[in-house]
C-alpha cells in the first residue's frame, strides 16, 4: 500500500502527524514530509488513521 500526498491541498494542520508520527511529520516550514511512501502491513492502520483525520483530504491510500 502507498500513501499519496496531494501537496497543493495540504494546509499543514498536523493531524496526520499526530495520527501517524512514524510515517510522516511537518517540517519547520509546515510542509508535510513522508518518511516512506510504501506502507507495510503493520503500519496500514496508522496510514488509514492519518488519511481519515486530514480535514482537507490531502492524503489517500493507493
C-alpha positions in Angstrom: 0.0 0.0 0.0 1.2 3.5 -0.8 0.5 6.9 0.8 -0.3 9.5 -1.8 0.0 13.2 -0.8 -1.7 16.0 -2.7 0.8 18.6 -1.7 -1.1 21.7 -3.0 -4.1 20.6 -1.0 -2.2 20.2 2.3 -2.6 23.1 4.7 -0.3 21.8 7.4 -2.8 21.2 10.1 -0.6 18.3 11.5 -3.5 16.0 12.4 -1.9 13.3 10.2 1.4 13.6 12.0 -0.4 13.1 15.3 -2.1 10.0 14.0 1.0 8.5 12.3 4.2 10.1 13.6 6.3 7.2 12.4 5.1 7.7 8.8 5.1 11.5 8.4 5.9 14.8 10.0 5.6 18.5 9.4 9.0 20.2 8.8 9.9 23.7 10.1 8.1 25.3 7.2 4.9 23.5 7.9 5.3 21.2 4.9 4.4 17.5 5.2 7.2 15.1 4.8 6.5 11.4 4.3 9.1 9.2 5.9 8.1 6.5 3.5 5.5 6.2 0.7 5.2 2.5 0.8 3.4 1.3 3.9 4.0 -2.2 5.3 1.1 -4.3 6.7 1.9 -3.3 10.3 1.6 0.4 9.5 -1.6 0.2 7.5 -3.8 1.1 10.5 -1.7 4.2 11.1 -1.8 5.3 7.5 -5.6 4.8 7.4 -5.9 6.9 10.5 -3.8 9.7 9.0 -5.9 9.7 5.8 -9.1 9.7 7.9 -8.2 12.7 10.1 -7.0 15.0 7.3 -9.5 17.9 7.2 -8.7 18.8 3.6 -8.4 15.2 2.2 -4.8 15.8 1.1 -3.8 12.1 1.8 -5.1 8.9 0.2 -4.0 5.3 0.1 -3.4 3.5 -3.2 
